């Protein structure tokens, strides 16, 4: 006996980038007995234009469960991911980074033993993340960006893989015992600016 499921997630979002000019101007606000002066009022800014960047993605996923015996199931899952970068991570002034992409799979076995009094599951998994943001060191910034803030560039590819074992037992009515062990090995497989971390 075999069962399966398929999934498809559609993601869409728009990044709006505003070209803003700050042309100075002092704005004064007076509280009773306390004048406050600053030049950050809306009157001292001008919006020169708006750029819209639209992102669309289809992320498929699939899973299959195979009944090997009356008390044992084999399973395999596959999934992809599409995630927006943090909005404060800029490639250049006004330029937001492209999304992160992910790919993962998991496979294992589930055992139902002693008439449902003992359940054991074991699985192995692997996940890959691409296009992750990496901070550009100041020494490697283009001269025109030095002093303007912190900037990022896609450059990190990361991978995590491992296994997990879980045991759930019901030795007596009203009693449940749980135990488990998991191991994850996470590391970078590519880095543009800090190759020593790979």
Rosetta blueprint (number, residue, H / E / L):
1 X L
2 X E
3 X E
4 X E
5 X E
6 X E
7 X E
8 X E
9 X E
10 X E
11 X E
12 X E
13 X E
14 X E
15 X E
16 X E
17 X E
18 X E
19 X E
20 X E
21 X E
22 X E
23 X L
24 X L
25 X L
26 X L
27 X E
28 X E
29 X E
30 X E
31 X E
32 X L
33 X L
34 X E
35 X E
36 X E
37 X E
38 X E
39 X L
40 X L
41 X L
42 X H
43 X H
44 X H
45 X E
46 X E
47 X E
48 X E
49 X E
50 X E
51 X E
52 X E
53 X E
54 X E
55 X E
56 X E
57 X E
58 X E
59 X E
60 X E
61 X E
62 X E
63 X E
64 X E
65 X E
66 X E
67 X E
68 X E
69 X E
70 X L
71 X L
72 X E
73 X E
74 X E
75 X E
76 X E
77 X E
78 X E
79 X E
80 X E
81 X E
82 X E
83 X E
84 X L
85 X L
86 X L
87 X L
88 X L
89 X L
90 X E
91 X E
92 X E
93 X L
94 X L
95 X E
96 X E
97 X L
98 X L
99 X L
100 X E
101 X E
102 X E
103 X E
104 X E
105 X E
106 X E
107 X E
108 X E
109 X E
110 X E
111 X E
112 X E
113 X E
114 X L
115 X L
116 X L
117 X L
118 X E
119 X E
120 X E
121 X E
122 X E
123 X E
124 X E
125 X E
126 X E
127 X E
128 X E
129 X E
130 X E
131 X E
132 X E
133 X E
134 X E
135 X E
136 X L
137 X L
138 X H
139 X H
140 X H
141 X L
142 X L
143 X H
144 X H
145 X H
146 X L
147 X L
148 X L
149 X L
150 X L
151 X E
152 X E
153 X E
154 X E
155 X E
156 X E
157 X E
158 X E
159 X E
160 X E
161 X E
162 X E
163 X E
164 X E
165 X E
166 X E
167 X E
168 X E
169 X E
170 X L
171 X L
172 X L
173 X L
174 X L
175 X L
176 X L
177 X E
178 X E
179 X E
180 X E
181 X E
182 X E
183 X E
184 X E
185 X E
186 X E
187 X E
188 X E
189 X E
190 X E
191 X L
192 X L
193 X L
194 X L
195 X H
196 X H
197 X H
198 X L
